[in-house]
Amino acid sequence: MTFGLVLTVAALLLLQHPAAKVAGIFQGIGQILFMTGQYAMAAGYLGITMRLLSSDSWSRRLSKFAPMGRMALTNYIMHSVILTTVFYGYAGGMYGQISRAPQMLIVAAIILFQLYFSAWWLKRYRFGPLEWLWRSLTYKQRQPMRIEQA
């Protein structure tokens, strides 16, 4: 990850240099360094995540996100619907009016809501609603949804 960070910073410094505006070779090298740095950082994040998951204490902490993963399609679409409702003109129309920090708070609130909602939902049902629809369409028959209570 450190290697990726160094490459990314070097690329940004190169791309911001006045010579990069007139010499296409500098721009090309900067873009290549930037993309390589991004891939290296992504690999580093993946490595850190895998390392954390191999630890029992971190695995327990991160397992709280498992219900969100089991309802990934539902959560993705829900997130998109909430944010387009807030930002696009057909509802909130707040695009360009909310700065980055409040945007991050909105996203954190949505994720926190989805974390609890997903756990609550999966205690009662086998799948998320969109996951159930997807499975039913895939298998061409209605899938059982409710968890049978003993």
Secondary structure, 3 states (H helix, E strand, C coil): CHHHHHHHHHHHHHHHCHHHHHCHHHHHHHHHHHHHHHHHHHHHHHHHHHHHHCCHHHHHHHHHHHHHHHCHHHHHHHHHHHHHHHHCCCCCCCCCCCCHHHHHHHHHHHHHHHHHHHHHHHHHECCCHHHHHHHHHHHCCCCCCECCCC
